[in-house]
Amino acid sequence: MSLKVIVLGPAYPYRGGLATIMEMLARTFNRRGDSAEVMTFTVQYPSLLFPGKSQFRSGEAPADIQITRCVSTVNPLNWSKVGRMIRREAPDLLVFKYWTPFMAPCFGRIARLARRNGRTRTVCQIDNVIPHEHHFFDKMLTRYFVDSMDGFVYMSHEVGRDLAQFTTGQKSVYSPHPLFENLGARLERDEACRRMGLNPEVRYMLFFGLIRDYKGLDMLLEAWSKLKTEGKTEGRRLIVAGEFYTDKKPYTELIDRLGLADDVILHDWFVPDDEVPAYFSIADALVLPYRTATQSGVTQIAYNFDVPMIATNVGGLGEIVLDGQTGIVCSPDVEGIAGAIDQFYTQNLGEKFTANMPEAKKRFSWESAVEALVECAEIKK
């Protein structure tokens, strides 16, 4: 049965992993013989509420999928207009991506209007039920959105447990975060070092992604300092690559106070897709020193490039990073992170973990993600 599908959420010209996911979902629906298009934002965040430097990416729009900019998250009149338009188009499936309660009023209104045609099923691939930075209105807004959905796909069991506090009979299906296959293949390490102007004789650990306080970069810096004091960072450096979505000053002051200016390579900007392969082709391992987590899209970049990981045992990270097989899962504190980095190098675990990657990442397919969305919609044929 061929389905008519509308995917609603971030997409070109918006940047980031969420936009990539929505575009890849549409492509995968089309590959399996369905008819999918994407509806994205005219306004995603008001500039005053956006913590980064830019919401947009450069380059041409994808030529293989239809993307229409028609949704304003800040205009209730627009929500009604878009909801009625989708109701008239009557897709079988209306797919949302939910990651912040800010989107709840907009998405919830559109979904309620769209499903009144008696045909359209509303489903959501949900990243976070409760955001990492809490506000008193989060639960109220999330409940409003959840009540407008017919089904959910959650990507970690941590999110599944959170979701169960809000659902009222909707079907929920587990399907882990797919790989970011759009980023291409691994480079030869020497070539990656040449592109980045780095010394190939030095070994590199990588912290990658938007920098928020819950991601524990400060603990990683403290752990690196501990290892340096113990004489265990000789010939090694730490690359920190990502735009600050929090105050940068405490981190740069911490680097200075710990005497890590020569140890840390700080690339504090949003890394475009075409530059990502070099970072992961250089890295011995990706470090995710998170204090809290649901799941992380960055793990799926690492899997795409067969890069081992060191991750703290919080949220769903331990479900994705297989301890002792594709990486090390450690306690979420300075001692745990430092011990894991030391273990990785002293036991020469990189080659072993890399060899396990091809088999381990088979579970992260886009086809499985789409099948889960269709399953939770419970569409009657």
C-alpha positions in Angstrom: 0.0 0.0 0.0 1.5 3.3 -1.1 1.1 6.1 1.4 0.8 9.9 1.0 3.0 11.4 3.6 3.7 14.9 4.9 6.8 15.4 7.1 6.6 18.5 9.1 9.5 20.0 10.9 13.0 21.5 10.3 14.4 21.1 6.8 16.4 23.2 4.3 17.2 26.1 4.6 17.5 25.3 8.3 20.7 23.7 9.5 21.5 20.9 11.9 20.8 17.3 12.6 17.1 17.7 13.0 16.8 19.1 9.5 18.9 16.2 8.2 16.6 13.7 9.9 13.4 15.1 8.4 14.9 15.2 4.9 16.2 11.7 5.3 12.8 10.4 6.5 11.1 11.9 3.4 13.7 10.3 1.1 13.2 7.0 2.7 9.5 7.1 2.4 9.9 7.9 -1.3 12.5 5.1 -1.8 10.0 2.6 -0.5 7.4 3.7 -3.0 5.4 6.2 -0.9 4.8 9.9 -1.9 6.4 12.2 0.7 6.9 15.9 0.9 8.3 18.2 3.6 6.7 21.2 5.2 9.1 23.4 7.1 9.3 26.8 8.7 9.0 30.4 7.6 9.9 31.2 11.2 11.5 28.5 13.4 12.7 30.5 16.4 12.5 34.3 16.8 16.0 35.6 16.6 15.9 36.7 20.3 15.3 33.1 21.4 17.9 31.5 19.2 21.1 30.9 21.1 23.4 30.3 18.1 24.8 32.6 15.4 22.6 31.4 12.5 19.6 29.1 12.0 20.4 28.7 8.3 22.7 26.7 6.1 24.2 27.8 2.8 24.1 25.9 -0.5 21.3 24.8 -2.8 18.1 23.1 -1.6 17.9 19.3 -2.0 16.7 18.5 -5.5 15.3 15.1 -4.7 12.6 16.1 -2.2 9.8 18.7 -2.2 10.3 21.2 0.6 7.7 23.9 1.2 8.3 26.7 3.7 4.9 27.5 5.2 4.9 27.1 9.0 5.4 30.0 11.4 5.9 28.8 15.0 4.9 32.2 16.4 1.7 32.9 14.5 -1.5 31.2 15.7 -3.4 32.3 12.6 -0.8 30.4 10.5 -1.2 27.3 12.5 -4.9 27.2 11.7 -4.2 27.9 8.0 -1.6 25.1 7.7 -3.8 22.7 9.7 -6.8 23.3 7.4 -4.5 23.0 4.3 -3.2 19.6 5.4 -6.8 18.5 6.3 -7.8 19.2 2.7 -4.8 17.4 1.3 -5.6 14.4 3.4 -2.3 12.6 3.7 -2.4 9.2 5.2 0.5 10.1 7.5 1.5 13.4 9.0 5.0 13.0 10.7 6.3 15.4 13.3 9.7 15.7 15.0 9.3 16.9 18.6 12.3 18.1 20.7 11.2 21.1 22.6 7.9 22.4 24.2 8.3 25.6 22.3 6.9 23.7 19.3 3.9 22.3 21.2 1.3 25.0 20.5 2.1 25.2 16.8 2.4 21.4 16.2 -0.5 20.5 18.5 -2.9 22.9 16.7 -1.9 21.8 13.2 -2.2 18.2 14.1 -5.7 18.6 15.7 -7.0 20.4 12.6 -5.4 18.0 10.1 -6.8 14.8 11.7 -10.4 16.0 11.6 -10.6 14.7 8.0 -11.0 11.2 9.5 -8.1 10.0 7.3 -4.8 11.5 8.4 -2.9 9.8 11.2 -0.5 12.0 13.2 2.7 10.4 14.4 5.9 11.7 16.0 9.5 10.7 16.2 10.2 12.2 19.6 13.7 13.3 20.8 12.9 14.6 24.2 9.7 14.5 26.2 11.0 16.9 28.9 13.8 19.2 27.7 17.3 19.2 29.3 16.8 22.8 30.5 13.5 22.7 32.5 10.8 25.4 32.7 7.6 25.3 34.8 5.4 25.1 31.7 7.1 22.2 30.0 4.7 19.5 31.1 1.6 21.4 30.3 2.8 22.2 26.7 4.1 18.6 26.2 0.8 17.2 27.3 -1.0 19.4 24.8 1.2 18.1 22.0 1.1 14.5 23.0 -2.7 14.5 23.1 -2.8 15.5 19.4 -0.8 12.5 18.3 -2.0 9.0 17.2 1.4 7.4 17.8 5.0 7.8 18.8 8.5 6.5 17.9 11.0 7.0 20.7 14.7 6.5 20.1 15.8 5.5 23.6 14.1 3.6 26.4 14.8 6.7 28.7 12.5 8.7 26.4 10.0 5.8 26.3 9.7 5.9 30.1 9.2 9.7 30.1 6.6 9.4 27.3 4.6 6.8 29.3 3.8 9.6 31.8 1.9 11.5 29.1 0.4 9.1 26.7 -3.3 8.0 27.0 -3.4 4.8 24.8 -1.4 5.9 21.8 0.8 3.2 20.4 4.5 3.8 21.0 7.3 2.0 19.2 11.1 1.9 20.0 13.4 2.5 17.0 16.9 3.8 17.7 18.4 6.9 16.0 19.4 6.1 12.4 22.9 6.8 11.0 23.9 10.1 9.4 24.8 8.4 6.2 24.5 11.7 4.3 27.9 12.8 5.7 29.8 10.4 3.4 32.7 8.1 4.1 35.8 8.2 6.3 38.9 9.9 4.9 42.4 8.7 5.1 43.8 10.1 8.4 46.7 11.9 6.8 44.3 13.6 4.4 42.0 14.6 7.2 44.9 16.1 9.2 46.1 17.9 6.0 42.6 19.5 5.6 42.5 20.6 9.2 46.1 21.7 9.4 46.9 19.3 12.2 49.9 17.2 12.9 49.3 13.5 12.0 51.9 12.4 14.5 49.6 13.6 17.4 46.7 11.5 18.6 43.3 13.3 19.0 40.2 12.8 21.1 37.0 14.6 20.0 34.2 16.4 21.7 31.7 17.3 19.0 28.4 19.1 18.7 26.5 22.1 20.1 27.9 23.0 23.5 25.3 23.1 26.3 26.0 22.8 30.0 24.3 19.4 30.4 26.8 17.9 27.9 29.6 18.0 30.6 32.4 19.6 28.6 33.7 21.1 31.9 34.0 17.5 33.3 35.9 16.5 30.3 38.3 19.4 30.7 38.8 18.5 34.3 39.4 14.9 33.4 42.0 15.9 30.8 43.7 18.1 33.4 43.8 15.1 35.8 45.4 12.9 33.1 47.9 15.7 32.2 48.9 16.0 35.9 49.6 12.2 35.9 51.7 12.5 32.7 49.2 10.6 30.5 48.5 13.1 27.8 51.9 13.2 26.1 51.4 13.3 22.3 47.7 13.7 22.6 45.3 16.6 22.2 41.6 17.3 22.7 39.5 18.8 19.8 36.4 20.6 21.0 34.3 21.3 17.9 30.9 23.0 18.2 29.1 26.3 18.6 28.4 27.5 22.2 24.7 27.5 23.0 25.6 28.7 26.5 28.0 31.2 27.9 31.4 30.6 26.5 33.4 32.5 29.1 33.3 29.9 31.9 34.8 27.3 29.6 37.6 29.4 28.2 38.4 30.5 31.8 38.5 26.9 32.9 40.9 26.0 30.0 43.2 28.8 31.1 42.9 28.0 34.8 43.8 24.3 34.2 46.7 25.2 31.9 45.2 23.4 28.9 45.7 26.1 26.3 48.2 23.9 24.4 46.1 20.8 24.9 42.7 21.9 23.6 42.0 22.8 20.0 38.8 24.9 20.2 36.7 25.2 17.1 33.8 27.1 18.5 31.6 27.3 15.5 28.9 25.2 13.8 30.7 22.6 11.6 29.1 22.3 8.2 28.3 18.9 6.8 31.2 18.8 4.3 33.8 19.4 7.0 32.4 16.8 9.4 34.3 13.8 7.9 37.7 15.3 8.6 37.0 15.7 12.3 35.8 12.1 12.7 38.6 10.7 10.5 41.2 12.3 12.8 39.7 11.2 16.1 40.8 8.1 18.0 37.5 8.3 19.9 34.5 10.6 20.4 33.9 11.6 24.0 30.4 12.2 25.3 30.8 13.3 28.9 27.1 14.2 29.4 25.5 14.8 32.7 22.1 14.0 31.4 20.9 12.6 28.0 18.1 11.0 26.2 19.9 9.9 23.0 22.6 11.7 21.0 22.7 12.2 17.3 26.4 12.6 17.5 26.8 8.9 18.4 25.3 8.1 15.0 27.9 10.3 13.3 30.5 8.3 15.1 29.0 5.0 14.0 28.8 6.3 10.4 32.6 6.8 10.4 33.4 3.8 12.6 34.8 5.9 15.4 34.8 4.4 18.9 33.2 6.3 21.8 33.6 7.1 25.4 30.3 7.9 27.0 28.9 8.5 30.4 26.2 6.1 31.7 23.3 8.5 31.5 20.0 8.4 29.7 20.1 6.2 26.6 23.8 6.5 25.8 24.5 3.1 27.2 21.9 1.6 24.8 23.7 3.0 21.8 27.4 2.8 22.9 28.0 -0.9 23.6 30.4 -1.1 26.6 33.4 -3.1 25.8 32.4 -3.5 22.1 32.1 -0.2 20.4 33.3 2.0 23.3 33.5 2.5 27.0 30.6 3.5 29.2 31.7 5.2 32.4 30.4 7.0 35.4 29.3 10.7 34.8 32.1 12.3 36.8 35.7 13.5 36.3 37.2 10.3 37.7 35.1 8.1 35.5 35.8 10.1 32.3 39.6 10.3 33.0 39.7 6.6 33.8 37.9 5.7 30.6 40.3 7.8 28.4 43.3 6.2 30.2 41.9 2.7 29.7 41.2 3.4 26.0 44.8 4.2 25.4 46.7 1.9 27.8 44.7 -1.1 26.6 44.9 -0.1 22.9 41.2 -0.6 22.5 40.7 1.6 19.4 41.3 -1.1 16.8 39.1 -3.6 18.6 36.2 -1.2 18.9 36.5 0.0 15.3 36.4 -3.6 14.1 33.1 -4.1 15.9 31.4 -1.1 14.4 30.2 -2.5 11.0 28.1 -5.2 12.7 26.9 -3.0 15.6 25.6 -0.3 13.4 23.3 -2.5 11.3 20.5 -1.8 13.8 20.4 1.9 12.9 18.7 2.0 9.5 16.4 4.6 8.0 14.2 1.9 6.7 13.6 0.7 10.2 12.8 4.2 11.4 10.2 4.7 8.7 8.7 1.2 9.3 8.3 2.2 13.0 6.5 5.4 12.1 4.0 3.4 9.9 3.6 0.8 12.6 2.7 3.2 15.3 0.2 5.0 13.1 -1.8 1.8 12.8 -3.1 2.7 9.4 -6.1 0.6 8.3 -5.6 -0.8 4.8 
